[in-house]
Amino acid sequence: MSITRKSMPDLGRSDLKTNKLQPRHPIKVVLEDIRSGLNIGSVFRTCDGFNMDEIILSGYSVTPPHREILKTALDATHSVPWRYVDSLKDELIKLKAQGYTIAAVEQTHQSILLQDFNVLDHLPLVLVLGNEVHGVNDETLALADMGIEIPQSGIKHSLNISVCAGVVLWHCFQAMLRTVR
């Protein structure tokens, strides 16, 4: 048996206009103080692939149409709703009041390991991903309802922010797929 690549029609993807009308998964992704536009663009592309609700950019994170974002996002900046907020603290307080669970993707003493995190028990959800070197700011951690940690066994004990987002969002997407089937 030979393996053949699926064509775009085989994939059954909607066009941009139709995509904007479809319901999204109730997960917002916050990118706090991300230095690399390439990382931000990669997260846009992952959020598009898993149909996440929105990306919220804050701190010194660059915003579209920054050239580095566009290089890795491959037009996902058009299909994923996004916005920049001046005060992440105020935004998280507002989202908590609307019923969102705030989860920092961070290695903390109170973190839940990703494989033990039941996404469906915490919807709607905000996932906060922090700076490539320093992680999620302490002020933001203080507002989080929980921490989620990806278990690792290498010596670095950290993943690139875009890889981290991909792992966590895949976990969330899988949980939502199981509810549809």
CNS distance restraints for C-alpha pairs under 8 A (distance, minus, plus):
assign (resid   6 and name CA) (resid  10 and name CA) 5.57 0.50 0.50
assign (resid   6 and name CA) (resid  11 and name CA) 6.55 0.50 0.50
assign (resid   7 and name CA) (resid  11 and name CA) 6.50 0.50 0.50
assign (resid   8 and name CA) (resid  12 and name CA) 6.91 0.50 0.50
assign (resid   8 and name CA) (resid  13 and name CA) 7.23 0.50 0.50
assign (resid   9 and name CA) (resid  13 and name CA) 7.16 0.50 0.50
assign (resid  14 and name CA) (resid  18 and name CA) 5.83 0.50 0.50
assign (resid  14 and name CA) (resid  19 and name CA) 5.70 0.50 0.50
assign (resid  15 and name CA) (resid  19 and name CA) 5.96 0.50 0.50
assign (resid  16 and name CA) (resid  20 and name CA) 6.29 0.50 0.50
assign (resid  16 and name CA) (resid  78 and name CA) 7.76 0.50 0.50
assign (resid  16 and name CA) (resid  79 and name CA) 6.27 0.50 0.50
assign (resid  17 and name CA) (resid  21 and name CA) 7.00 0.50 0.50
assign (resid  18 and name CA) (resid  22 and name CA) 6.63 0.50 0.50
assign (resid  19 and name CA) (resid  79 and name CA) 7.10 0.50 0.50
assign (resid  20 and name CA) (resid  79 and name CA) 6.89 0.50 0.50
assign (resid  24 and name CA) (resid  51 and name CA) 5.51 0.50 0.50
assign (resid  24 and name CA) (resid  52 and name CA) 5.67 0.50 0.50
assign (resid  24 and name CA) (resid  53 and name CA) 5.09 0.50 0.50
assign (resid  25 and name CA) (resid  51 and name CA) 6.13 0.50 0.50
assign (resid  25 and name CA) (resid  52 and name CA) 5.04 0.50 0.50
assign (resid  25 and name CA) (resid  53 and name CA) 5.55 0.50 0.50
assign (resid  25 and name CA) (resid 176 and name CA) 7.93 0.50 0.50
assign (resid  26 and name CA) (resid  52 and name CA) 6.81 0.50 0.50
assign (resid  26 and name CA) (resid  53 and name CA) 5.64 0.50 0.50
assign (resid  26 and name CA) (resid 123 and name CA) 6.54 0.50 0.50
assign (resid  26 and name CA) (resid 124 and name CA) 5.06 0.50 0.50
assign (resid  26 and name CA) (resid 125 and name CA) 6.42 0.50 0.50
assign (resid  27 and name CA) (resid  52 and name CA) 5.63 0.50 0.50
assign (resid  27 and name CA) (resid  53 and name CA) 5.38 0.50 0.50
assign (resid  27 and name CA) (resid  54 and name CA) 7.12 0.50 0.50
assign (resid  27 and name CA) (resid 123 and name CA) 7.37 0.50 0.50
assign (resid  27 and name CA) (resid 124 and name CA) 6.01 0.50 0.50
assign (resid  27 and name CA) (resid 125 and name CA) 4.81 0.50 0.50
assign (resid  27 and name CA) (resid 126 and name CA) 5.67 0.50 0.50
assign (resid  27 and name CA) (resid 127 and name CA) 7.25 0.50 0.50
assign (resid  28 and name CA) (resid  52 and name CA) 6.61 0.50 0.50
assign (resid  28 and name CA) (resid  53 and name CA) 5.43 0.50 0.50
assign (resid  28 and name CA) (resid  54 and name CA) 4.83 0.50 0.50
assign (resid  28 and name CA) (resid  55 and name CA) 5.81 0.50 0.50
assign (resid  28 and name CA) (resid  56 and name CA) 7.19 0.50 0.50
assign (resid  28 and name CA) (resid 125 and name CA) 6.35 0.50 0.50
assign (resid  28 and name CA) (resid 126 and name CA) 4.72 0.50 0.50
assign (resid  28 and name CA) (resid 127 and name CA) 6.26 0.50 0.50
assign (resid  29 and name CA) (resid  52 and name CA) 7.88 0.50 0.50
assign (resid  29 and name CA) (resid  54 and name CA) 6.26 0.50 0.50
assign (resid  29 and name CA) (resid  55 and name CA) 4.77 0.50 0.50
assign (resid  29 and name CA) (resid  56 and name CA) 6.09 0.50 0.50
assign (resid  29 and name CA) (resid 126 and name CA) 5.84 0.50 0.50
assign (resid  29 and name CA) (resid 127 and name CA) 4.93 0.50 0.50
assign (resid  29 and name CA) (resid 128 and name CA) 6.08 0.50 0.50
assign (resid  29 and name CA) (resid 129 and name CA) 7.49 0.50 0.50
assign (resid  30 and name CA) (resid  55 and name CA) 5.80 0.50 0.50
assign (resid  30 and name CA) (resid  56 and name CA) 4.63 0.50 0.50
assign (resid  30 and name CA) (resid  57 and name CA) 5.90 0.50 0.50
assign (resid  30 and name CA) (resid  58 and name CA) 7.45 0.50 0.50
assign (resid  30 and name CA) (resid 126 and name CA) 7.01 0.50 0.50
assign (resid  30 and name CA) (resid 127 and name CA) 6.01 0.50 0.50
assign (resid  30 and name CA) (resid 128 and name CA) 4.62 0.50 0.50
assign (resid  30 and name CA) (resid 129 and name CA) 6.02 0.50 0.50
assign (resid  31 and name CA) (resid  40 and name CA) 7.65 0.50 0.50
assign (resid  31 and name CA) (resid  55 and name CA) 7.34 0.50 0.50
assign (resid  31 and name CA) (resid  56 and name CA) 6.23 0.50 0.50
assign (resid  31 and name CA) (resid  57 and name CA) 5.00 0.50 0.50
assign (resid  31 and name CA) (resid  58 and name CA) 6.27 0.50 0.50
assign (resid  31 and name CA) (resid  61 and name CA) 7.22 0.50 0.50
assign (resid  31 and name CA) (resid 128 and name CA) 6.26 0.50 0.50
assign (resid  31 and name CA) (resid 129 and name CA) 5.22 0.50 0.50
assign (resid  31 and name CA) (resid 130 and name CA) 6.10 0.50 0.50
assign (resid  31 and name CA) (resid 131 and name CA) 7.99 0.50 0.50
assign (resid  32 and name CA) (resid  57 and name CA) 6.26 0.50 0.50
assign (resid  32 and name CA) (resid  58 and name CA) 4.98 0.50 0.50
assign (resid  32 and name CA) (resid  59 and name CA) 5.72 0.50 0.50
assign (resid  32 and name CA) (resid  60 and name CA) 7.62 0.50 0.50
assign (resid  32 and name CA) (resid  61 and name CA) 6.55 0.50 0.50
assign (resid  32 and name CA) (resid 128 and name CA) 7.18 0.50 0.50
assign (resid  32 and name CA) (resid 129 and name CA) 6.21 0.50 0.50
assign (resid  32 and name CA) (resid 130 and name CA) 4.85 0.50 0.50
assign (resid  32 and name CA) (resid 131 and name CA) 6.22 0.50 0.50
assign (resid  32 and name CA) (resid 136 and name CA) 6.98 0.50 0.50
assign (resid  33 and name CA) (resid  58 and name CA) 6.24 0.50 0.50
assign (resid  33 and name CA) (resid  59 and name CA) 4.74 0.50 0.50
assign (resid  33 and name CA) (resid  60 and name CA) 4.89 0.50 0.50
assign (resid  33 and name CA) (resid  61 and name CA) 4.83 0.50 0.50
assign (resid  33 and name CA) (resid 130 and name CA) 6.28 0.50 0.50
assign (resid  33 and name CA) (resid 131 and name CA) 5.12 0.50 0.50
assign (resid  34 and name CA) (resid  39 and name CA) 7.59 0.50 0.50
assign (resid  34 and name CA) (resid  40 and name CA) 7.15 0.50 0.50
assign (resid  34 and name CA) (resid  59 and name CA) 7.93 0.50 0.50
assign (resid  34 and name CA) (resid  60 and name CA) 6.83 0.50 0.50
assign (resid  34 and name CA) (resid  61 and name CA) 4.78 0.50 0.50
assign (resid  34 and name CA) (resid  62 and name CA) 7.65 0.50 0.50
assign (resid  34 and name CA) (resid 130 and name CA) 6.57 0.50 0.50
assign (resid  34 and name CA) (resid 131 and name CA) 4.81 0.50 0.50
assign (resid  34 and name CA) (resid 132 and name CA) 6.39 0.50 0.50
assign (resid  35 and name CA) (resid  60 and name CA) 7.16 0.50 0.50
assign (resid  35 and name CA) (resid  61 and name CA) 6.01 0.50 0.50
assign (resid  35 and name CA) (resid  62 and name CA) 7.59 0.50 0.50
assign (resid  35 and name CA) (resid 131 and name CA) 6.88 0.50 0.50
assign (resid  35 and name CA) (resid 132 and name CA) 7.10 0.50 0.50
assign (resid  36 and name CA) (resid  40 and name CA) 6.54 0.50 0.50
assign (resid  36 and name CA) (resid  61 and name CA) 7.71 0.50 0.50
assign (resid  36 and name CA) (resid  62 and name CA) 7.90 0.50 0.50
assign (resid  36 and name CA) (resid  68 and name CA) 7.64 0.50 0.50
assign (resid  37 and name CA) (resid  41 and name CA) 6.07 0.50 0.50
assign (resid  37 and name CA) (resid  61 and name CA) 7.60 0.50 0.50
assign (resid  37 and name CA) (resid  62 and name CA) 6.25 0.50 0.50
assign (resid  37 and name CA) (resid  63 and name CA) 7.91 0.50 0.50
assign (resid  37 and name CA) (resid  66 and name CA) 7.07 0.50 0.50
assign (resid  37 and name CA) (resid  67 and name CA) 7.70 0.50 0.50
assign (resid  37 and name CA) (resid  68 and name CA) 4.72 0.50 0.50
assign (resid  37 and name CA) (resid  69 and name CA) 4.64 0.50 0.50
assign (resid  38 and name CA) (resid  42 and name CA) 6.23 0.50 0.50
assign (resid  38 and name CA) (resid  68 and name CA) 4.95 0.50 0.50
assign (resid  38 and name CA) (resid  69 and name CA) 5.17 0.50 0.50
assign (resid  38 and name CA) (resid  71 and name CA) 6.97 0.50 0.50
assign (resid  38 and name CA) (resid  72 and name CA) 5.81 0.50 0.50
assign (resid  39 and name CA) (resid  43 and name CA) 6.33 0.50 0.50
assign (resid  39 and name CA) (resid  69 and name CA) 7.45 0.50 0.50
assign (resid  39 and name CA) (resid  72 and name CA) 7.84 0.50 0.50
assign (resid  39 and name CA) (resid 161 and name CA) 6.60 0.50 0.50
assign (resid  39 and name CA) (resid 162 and name CA) 5.30 0.50 0.50
assign (resid  40 and name CA) (resid  44 and name CA) 6.33 0.50 0.50
assign (resid  40 and name CA) (resid  69 and name CA) 5.89 0.50 0.50
assign (resid  40 and name CA) (resid  73 and name CA) 7.88 0.50 0.50
assign (resid  40 and name CA) (resid 162 and name CA) 7.25 0.50 0.50
assign (resid  41 and name CA) (resid  45 and name CA) 6.36 0.50 0.50
assign (resid  41 and name CA) (resid  68 and name CA) 7.07 0.50 0.50
assign (resid  41 and name CA) (resid  69 and name CA) 4.03 0.50 0.50
assign (resid  41 and name CA) (resid  70 and name CA) 6.20 0.50 0.50
assign (resid  41 and name CA) (resid  71 and name CA) 7.07 0.50 0.50
assign (resid  41 and name CA) (resid  72 and name CA) 4.84 0.50 0.50
assign (resid  41 and name CA) (resid  73 and name CA) 4.13 0.50 0.50
assign (resid  41 and name CA) (resid  74 and name CA) 7.87 0.50 0.50
assign (resid  41 and name CA) (resid  76 and name CA) 7.90 0.50 0.50
assign (resid  41 and name CA) (resid  77 and name CA) 7.84 0.50 0.50
assign (resid  42 and name CA) (resid  46 and name CA) 6.29 0.50 0.50
assign (resid  42 and name CA) (resid  69 and name CA) 7.55 0.50 0.50
assign (resid  42 and name CA) (resid  72 and name CA) 5.36 0.50 0.50
assign (resid  42 and name CA) (resid  73 and name CA) 5.49 0.50 0.50
assign (resid  42 and name CA) (resid 162 and name CA) 5.86 0.50 0.50
assign (resid  43 and name CA) (resid  47 and name CA) 6.03 0.50 0.50
assign (resid  43 and name CA) (resid  73 and name CA) 7.59 0.50 0.50
assign (resid  43 and name CA) (resid 162 and name CA) 5.53 0.50 0.50
assign (resid  43 and name CA) (resid 165 and name CA) 6.55 0.50 0.50
assign (resid  43 and name CA) (resid 166 and name CA) 7.35 0.50 0.50
assign (resid  44 and name CA) (resid  48 and name CA) 6.18 0.50 0.50
assign (resid  44 and name CA) (resid  55 and name CA) 7.48 0.50 0.50
assign (resid  44 and name CA) (resid  73 and name CA) 5.65 0.50 0.50
assign (resid  44 and name CA) (resid  76 and name CA) 5.69 0.50 0.50
assign (resid  44 and name CA) (resid  77 and name CA) 6.33 0.50 0.50
assign (resid  44 and name CA) (resid  80 and name CA) 6.78 0.50 0.50
assign (resid  45 and name CA) (resid  49 and name CA) 6.22 0.50 0.50
assign (resid  45 and name CA) (resid  72 and name CA) 7.42 0.50 0.50
assign (resid  45 and name CA) (resid  73 and name CA) 4.97 0.50 0.50
assign (resid  45 and name CA) (resid  74 and name CA) 7.08 0.50 0.50
assign (resid  45 and name CA) (resid  76 and name CA) 5.31 0.50 0.50
assign (resid  45 and name CA) (resid  77 and name CA) 7.93 0.50 0.50
assign (resid  46 and name CA) (resid  50 and name CA) 6.29 0.50 0.50
assign (resid  46 and name CA) (resid 165 and name CA) 7.78 0.50 0.50
assign (resid  46 and name CA) (resid 166 and name CA) 6.22 0.50 0.50
assign (resid  46 and name CA) (resid 169 and name CA) 7.79 0.50 0.50
assign (resid  47 and name CA) (resid  51 and name CA) 5.69 0.50 0.50
assign (resid  47 and name CA) (resid  52 and name CA) 5.07 0.50 0.50
assign (resid  47 and name CA) (resid  53 and name CA) 8.00 0.50 0.50
assign (resid  47 and name CA) (resid  54 and name CA) 7.89 0.50 0.50
assign (resid  47 and name CA) (resid  55 and name CA) 7.92 0.50 0.50
assign (resid  47 and name CA) (resid  80 and name CA) 6.87 0.50 0.50
assign (resid  47 and name CA) (resid 169 and name CA) 7.68 0.50 0.50
assign (resid  48 and name CA) (resid  52 and name CA) 6.55 0.50 0.50
assign (resid  48 and name CA) (resid  76 and name CA) 6.05 0.50 0.50
assign (resid  48 and name CA) (resid  79 and name CA) 6.54 0.50 0.50
assign (resid  48 and name CA) (resid  80 and name CA) 5.77 0.50 0.50
assign (resid  50 and name CA) (resid 169 and name CA) 7.30 0.50 0.50
assign (resid  50 and name CA) (resid 170 and name CA) 7.45 0.50 0.50
assign (resid  50 and name CA) (resid 173 and name CA) 6.26 0.50 0.50
assign (resid  51 and name CA) (resid  80 and name CA) 7.71 0.50 0.50
assign (resid  52 and name CA) (resid  80 and name CA) 7.50 0.50 0.50
assign (resid  53 and name CA) (resid  80 and name CA) 7.36 0.50 0.50
assign (resid  53 and name CA) (resid  81 and name CA) 6.98 0.50 0.50
assign (resid  54 and name CA) (resid  80 and name CA) 6.19 0.50 0.50
assign (resid  54 and name CA) (resid  81 and name CA) 4.90 0.50 0.50
assign (resid  54 and name CA) (resid  82 and name CA) 5.38 0.50 0.50
assign (resid  55 and name CA) (resid  80 and name CA) 7.24 0.50 0.50
assign (resid  55 and name CA) (resid  81 and name CA) 6.43 0.50 0.50
assign (resid  55 and name CA) (resid  82 and name CA) 4.60 0.50 0.50
assign (resid  55 and name CA) (resid  83 and name CA) 6.64 0.50 0.50
assign (resid  56 and name CA) (resid  82 and name CA) 5.68 0.50 0.50
assign (resid  56 and name CA) (resid  83 and name CA) 5.21 0.50 0.50
assign (resid  56 and name CA) (resid  84 and name CA) 5.72 0.50 0.50
assign (resid  56 and name CA) (resid  85 and name CA) 6.98 0.50 0.50
assign (resid  57 and name CA) (resid  61 and name CA) 6.22 0.50 0.50
assign (resid  57 and name CA) (resid  62 and name CA) 7.80 0.50 0.50
assign (resid  57 and name CA) (resid  63 and name CA) 7.23 0.50 0.50
assign (resid  57 and name CA) (resid  82 and name CA) 7.48 0.50 0.50
assign (resid  57 and name CA) (resid  83 and name CA) 6.17 0.50 0.50
assign (resid  57 and name CA) (resid  84 and name CA) 4.59 0.50 0.50
assign (resid  57 and name CA) (resid  85 and name CA) 6.35 0.50 0.50
assign (resid  58 and name CA) (resid  84 and name CA) 5.72 0.50 0.50
assign (resid  58 and name CA) (resid  85 and name CA) 5.39 0.50 0.50
assign (resid  58 and name CA) (resid  86 and name CA) 6.35 0.50 0.50
assign (resid  58 and name CA) (resid  87 and name CA) 7.35 0.50 0.50
assign (resid  58 and name CA) (resid  88 and name CA) 6.23 0.50 0.50
assign (resid  59 and name CA) (resid  85 and name CA) 7.95 0.50 0.50
assign (resid  59 and name CA) (resid  86 and name CA) 6.98 0.50 0.50
assign (resid  59 and name CA) (resid  87 and name CA) 7.98 0.50 0.50
assign (resid  59 and name CA) (resid  88 and name CA) 7.73 0.50 0.50
assign (resid  62 and name CA) (resid  66 and name CA) 6.74 0.50 0.50
assign (resid  63 and name CA) (resid  69 and name CA) 7.60 0.50 0.50
assign (resid  63 and name CA) (resid  84 and name CA) 7.33 0.50 0.50
assign (resid  64 and name CA) (resid  69 and name CA) 6.37 0.50 0.50
assign (resid  64 and name CA) (resid  70 and name CA) 7.12 0.50 0.50
assign (resid  64 and name CA) (resid  77 and name CA) 6.93 0.50 0.50
assign (resid  65 and name CA) (resid  69 and name CA) 6.91 0.50 0.50
assign (resid  65 and name CA) (resid  70 and name CA) 6.41 0.50 0.50
assign (resid  66 and name CA) (resid  70 and name CA) 6.38 0.50 0.50
assign (resid  67 and name CA) (resid  71 and name CA) 6.15 0.50 0.50
assign (resid  68 and name CA) (resid  72 and name CA) 6.87 0.50 0.50
assign (resid  69 and name CA) (resid  73 and name CA) 5.80 0.50 0.50
assign (resid  70 and name CA) (resid  74 and name CA) 5.98 0.50 0.50
assign (resid  70 and name CA) (resid  75 and name CA) 6.63 0.50 0.50
assign (resid  70 and name CA) (resid  77 and name CA) 7.57 0.50 0.50
assign (resid  73 and name CA) (resid  77 and name CA) 6.50 0.50 0.50
assign (resid  75 and name CA) (resid  79 and name CA) 7.25 0.50 0.50
assign (resid  76 and name CA) (resid  80 and name CA) 5.92 0.50 0.50
assign (resid  77 and name CA) (resid  81 and name CA) 7.41 0.50 0.50
assign (resid  77 and name CA) (resid  82 and name CA) 7.62 0.50 0.50
assign (resid  85 and name CA) (resid  91 and name CA) 7.26 0.50 0.50
assign (resid  87 and name CA) (resid  91 and name CA) 6.36 0.50 0.50
assign (resid  88 and name CA) (resid  92 and name CA) 6.04 0.50 0.50
assign (resid  88 and name CA) (resid 140 and name CA) 7.69 0.50 0.50
assign (resid  89 and name CA) (resid  93 and name CA) 6.24 0.50 0.50
assign (resid  89 and name CA) (resid 139 and name CA) 7.68 0.50 0.50
assign (resid  89 and name CA) (resid 140 and name CA) 6.64 0.50 0.50
assign (resid  89 and name CA) (resid 143 and name CA) 7.61 0.50 0.50
assign (resid  90 and name CA) (resid  94 and name CA) 6.20 0.50 0.50
assign (resid  91 and name CA) (resid  95 and name CA) 6.17 0.50 0.50
assign (resid  92 and name CA) (resid  96 and name CA) 6.04 0.50 0.50
assign (resid  92 and name CA) (resid 102 and name CA) 7.41 0.50 0.50
assign (resid  92 and name CA) (resid 143 and name CA) 7.29 0.50 0.50
assign (resid  93 and name CA) (resid  97 and name CA) 6.30 0.50 0.50
assign (resid  93 and name CA) (resid 143 and name CA) 7.61 0.50 0.50
assign (resid  94 and name CA) (resid  98 and name CA) 6.45 0.50 0.50
assign (resid  95 and name CA) (resid  99 and name CA) 6.57 0.50 0.50
assign (resid  95 and name CA) (resid 100 and name CA) 5.53 0.50 0.50
assign (resid  96 and name CA) (resid 100 and name CA) 4.87 0.50 0.50
assign (resid  96 and name CA) (resid 101 and name CA) 6.42 0.50 0.50
assign (resid  96 and name CA) (resid 102 and name CA) 7.04 0.50 0.50
assign (resid  99 and name CA) (resid 124 and name CA) 6.98 0.50 0.50
assign (resid 100 and name CA) (resid 122 and name CA) 7.78 0.50 0.50
assign (resid 100 and name CA) (resid 123 and name CA) 6.72 0.50 0.50
assign (resid 100 and name CA) (resid 124 and name CA) 4.93 0.50 0.50
assign (resid 100 and name CA) (resid 125 and name CA) 5.20 0.50 0.50
assign (resid 100 and name CA) (resid 126 and name CA) 6.47 0.50 0.50
assign (resid 101 and name CA) (resid 122 and name CA) 5.88 0.50 0.50
assign (resid 101 and name CA) (resid 123 and name CA) 6.75 0.50 0.50
assign (resid 101 and name CA) (resid 124 and name CA) 6.38 0.50 0.50
assign (resid 101 and name CA) (resid 125 and name CA) 4.86 0.50 0.50
assign (resid 101 and name CA) (resid 126 and name CA) 6.04 0.50 0.50
assign (resid 101 and name CA) (resid 144 and name CA) 7.85 0.50 0.50
assign (resid 101 and name CA) (resid 145 and name CA) 6.25 0.50 0.50
assign (resid 102 and name CA) (resid 125 and name CA) 6.20 0.50 0.50
assign (resid 102 and name CA) (resid 126 and name CA) 4.87 0.50 0.50
assign (resid 102 and name CA) (resid 127 and name CA) 6.35 0.50 0.50
assign (resid 102 and name CA) (resid 128 and name CA) 7.38 0.50 0.50
assign (resid 102 and name CA) (resid 143 and name CA) 7.51 0.50 0.50
assign (resid 102 and name CA) (resid 144 and name CA) 4.91 0.50 0.50
assign (resid 102 and name CA) (resid 145 and name CA) 5.22 0.50 0.50
assign (resid 102 and name CA) (resid 146 and name CA) 6.69 0.50 0.50
assign (resid 103 and name CA) (resid 125 and name CA) 7.28 0.50 0.50
assign (resid 103 and name CA) (resid 126 and name CA) 5.99 0.50 0.50
assign (resid 103 and name CA) (resid 127 and name CA) 5.03 0.50 0.50
assign (resid 103 and name CA) (resid 128 and name CA) 6.13 0.50 0.50
assign (resid 103 and name CA) (resid 144 and name CA) 5.59 0.50 0.50
assign (resid 103 and name CA) (resid 145 and name CA) 5.93 0.50 0.50
assign (resid 103 and name CA) (resid 146 and name CA) 4.90 0.50 0.50
assign (resid 103 and name CA) (resid 147 and name CA) 5.32 0.50 0.50
assign (resid 103 and name CA) (resid 148 and name CA) 6.55 0.50 0.50
assign (resid 104 and name CA) (resid 127 and name CA) 5.86 0.50 0.50
assign (resid 104 and name CA) (resid 128 and name CA) 4.66 0.50 0.50
assign (resid 104 and name CA) (resid 129 and name CA) 6.44 0.50 0.50
assign (resid 104 and name CA) (resid 136 and name CA) 7.02 0.50 0.50
assign (resid 104 and name CA) (resid 141 and name CA) 6.59 0.50 0.50
assign (resid 104 and name CA) (resid 144 and name CA) 6.11 0.50 0.50
assign (resid 104 and name CA) (resid 146 and name CA) 6.36 0.50 0.50
assign (resid 104 and name CA) (resid 147 and name CA) 4.71 0.50 0.50
assign (resid 104 and name CA) (resid 148 and name CA) 6.16 0.50 0.50
assign (resid 105 and name CA) (resid 127 and name CA) 6.59 0.50 0.50
assign (resid 105 and name CA) (resid 128 and name CA) 5.88 0.50 0.50
assign (resid 105 and name CA) (resid 129 and name CA) 5.57 0.50 0.50
assign (resid 105 and name CA) (resid 130 and name CA) 7.78 0.50 0.50
assign (resid 105 and name CA) (resid 136 and name CA) 7.76 0.50 0.50
assign (resid 105 and name CA) (resid 147 and name CA) 5.70 0.50 0.50
assign (resid 105 and name CA) (resid 148 and name CA) 4.78 0.50 0.50
assign (resid 105 and name CA) (resid 149 and name CA) 5.95 0.50 0.50
assign (resid 106 and name CA) (resid 111 and name CA) 7.29 0.50 0.50
assign (resid 106 and name CA) (resid 129 and name CA) 7.55 0.50 0.50
assign (resid 106 and name CA) (resid 135 and name CA) 6.81 0.50 0.50
assign (resid 106 and name CA) (resid 136 and name CA) 6.75 0.50 0.50
assign (resid 106 and name CA) (resid 147 and name CA) 5.85 0.50 0.50
assign (resid 106 and name CA) (resid 148 and name CA) 5.97 0.50 0.50
assign (resid 106 and name CA) (resid 149 and name CA) 5.59 0.50 0.50
assign (resid 107 and name CA) (resid 111 and name CA) 6.30 0.50 0.50
assign (resid 107 and name CA) (resid 147 and name CA) 7.23 0.50 0.50
assign (resid 107 and name CA) (resid 148 and name CA) 7.25 0.50 0.50
assign (resid 107 and name CA) (resid 149 and name CA) 5.39 0.50 0.50
assign (resid 108 and name CA) (resid 147 and name CA) 6.63 0.50 0.50
assign (resid 108 and name CA) (resid 149 and name CA) 7.72 0.50 0.50
assign (resid 110 and name CA) (resid 146 and name CA) 7.38 0.50 0.50
assign (resid 110 and name CA) (resid 147 and name CA) 6.52 0.50 0.50
assign (resid 111 and name CA) (resid 146 and name CA) 6.62 0.50 0.50
assign (resid 111 and name CA) (resid 147 and name CA) 4.29 0.50 0.50
assign (resid 111 and name CA) (resid 148 and name CA) 5.05 0.50 0.50
assign (resid 111 and name CA) (resid 149 and name CA) 5.74 0.50 0.50
assign (resid 112 and name CA) (resid 116 and name CA) 6.45 0.50 0.50
assign (resid 112 and name CA) (resid 117 and name CA) 6.27 0.50 0.50
assign (resid 112 and name CA) (resid 146 and name CA) 7.61 0.50 0.50
assign (resid 112 and name CA) (resid 147 and name CA) 6.09 0.50 0.50
assign (resid 112 and name CA) (resid 148 and name CA) 4.92 0.50 0.50
assign (resid 112 and name CA) (resid 149 and name CA) 5.98 0.50 0.50
assign (resid 113 and name CA) (resid 117 and name CA) 6.45 0.50 0.50
assign (resid 113 and name CA) (resid 148 and name CA) 5.86 0.50 0.50
assign (resid 113 and name CA) (resid 149 and name CA) 4.87 0.50 0.50
assign (resid 113 and name CA) (resid 150 and name CA) 5.95 0.50 0.50
assign (resid 113 and name CA) (resid 151 and name CA) 6.34 0.50 0.50
assign (resid 114 and name CA) (resid 148 and name CA) 5.85 0.50 0.50
assign (resid 114 and name CA) (resid 149 and name CA) 5.58 0.50 0.50
assign (resid 114 and name CA) (resid 150 and name CA) 5.32 0.50 0.50
assign (resid 114 and name CA) (resid 151 and name CA) 7.22 0.50 0.50
assign (resid 114 and name CA) (resid 168 and name CA) 7.29 0.50 0.50
assign (resid 114 and name CA) (resid 171 and name CA) 7.75 0.50 0.50
assign (resid 115 and name CA) (resid 171 and name CA) 7.99 0.50 0.50
assign (resid 117 and name CA) (resid 148 and name CA) 7.36 0.50 0.50
assign (resid 118 and name CA) (resid 122 and name CA) 7.24 0.50 0.50
assign (resid 118 and name CA) (resid 175 and name CA) 7.89 0.50 0.50
assign (resid 119 and name CA) (resid 123 and name CA) 6.71 0.50 0.50
assign (resid 119 and name CA) (resid 172 and name CA) 5.93 0.50 0.50
assign (resid 119 and name CA) (resid 175 and name CA) 6.61 0.50 0.50
assign (resid 120 and name CA) (resid 175 and name CA) 6.98 0.50 0.50
assign (resid 120 and name CA) (resid 176 and name CA) 7.43 0.50 0.50
assign (resid 128 and name CA) (resid 136 and name CA) 7.28 0.50 0.50
assign (resid 129 and name CA) (resid 135 and name CA) 7.17 0.50 0.50
assign (resid 129 and name CA) (resid 136 and name CA) 6.26 0.50 0.50
assign (resid 129 and name CA) (resid 161 and name CA) 7.24 0.50 0.50
assign (resid 129 and name CA) (resid 165 and name CA) 7.49 0.50 0.50
assign (resid 130 and name CA) (resid 134 and name CA) 7.25 0.50 0.50
assign (resid 130 and name CA) (resid 135 and name CA) 4.26 0.50 0.50
assign (resid 130 and name CA) (resid 136 and name CA) 3.97 0.50 0.50
assign (resid 130 and name CA) (resid 137 and name CA) 6.96 0.50 0.50
assign (resid 130 and name CA) (resid 161 and name CA) 7.74 0.50 0.50
assign (resid 131 and name CA) (resid 135 and name CA) 4.53 0.50 0.50
assign (resid 131 and name CA) (resid 136 and name CA) 6.26 0.50 0.50
assign (resid 131 and name CA) (resid 161 and name CA) 7.79 0.50 0.50
assign (resid 132 and name CA) (resid 160 and name CA) 6.90 0.50 0.50
assign (resid 132 and name CA) (resid 161 and name CA) 6.08 0.50 0.50
assign (resid 136 and name CA) (resid 140 and name CA) 6.56 0.50 0.50
assign (resid 136 and name CA) (resid 141 and name CA) 6.50 0.50 0.50
assign (resid 137 and name CA) (resid 141 and name CA) 6.22 0.50 0.50
assign (resid 138 and name CA) (resid 142 and name CA) 6.22 0.50 0.50
assign (resid 139 and name CA) (resid 143 and name CA) 6.90 0.50 0.50
assign (resid 140 and name CA) (resid 144 and name CA) 6.54 0.50 0.50
assign (resid 150 and name CA) (resid 164 and name CA) 7.81 0.50 0.50
assign (resid 150 and name CA) (resid 168 and name CA) 7.77 0.50 0.50
assign (resid 152 and name CA) (resid 157 and name CA) 5.90 0.50 0.50
assign (resid 152 and name CA) (resid 158 and name CA) 7.63 0.50 0.50
assign (resid 153 and name CA) (resid 157 and name CA) 6.78 0.50 0.50
assign (resid 159 and name CA) (resid 163 and name CA) 6.26 0.50 0.50
assign (resid 159 and name CA) (resid 164 and name CA) 5.71 0.50 0.50
assign (resid 160 and name CA) (resid 164 and name CA) 6.05 0.50 0.50
assign (resid 161 and name CA) (resid 165 and name CA) 6.10 0.50 0.50
assign (resid 162 and name CA) (resid 166 and name CA) 6.18 0.50 0.50
assign (resid 163 and name CA) (resid 167 and name CA) 6.25 0.50 0.50
assign (resid 164 and name CA) (resid 168 and name CA) 6.25 0.50 0.50
assign (resid 165 and name CA) (resid 169 and name CA) 5.84 0.50 0.50
assign (resid 166 and name CA) (resid 170 and name CA) 5.90 0.50 0.50
assign (resid 167 and name CA) (resid 171 and name CA) 6.36 0.50 0.50
assign (resid 168 and name CA) (resid 172 and name CA) 6.38 0.50 0.50
assign (resid 169 and name CA) (resid 173 and name CA) 5.96 0.50 0.50
assign (resid 170 and name CA) (resid 174 and name CA) 6.02 0.50 0.50
assign (resid 171 and name CA) (resid 175 and name CA) 6.51 0.50 0.50
assign (resid 172 and name CA) (resid 176 and name CA) 6.49 0.50 0.50
assign (resid 173 and name CA) (resid 177 and name CA) 6.14 0.50 0.50
assign (resid 174 and name CA) (resid 178 and name CA) 6.33 0.50 0.50
assign (resid 175 and name CA) (resid 179 and name CA) 6.80 0.50 0.50
assign (resid 176 and name CA) (resid 180 and name CA) 6.70 0.50 0.50
assign (resid 177 and name CA) (resid 181 and name CA) 6.53 0.50 0.50
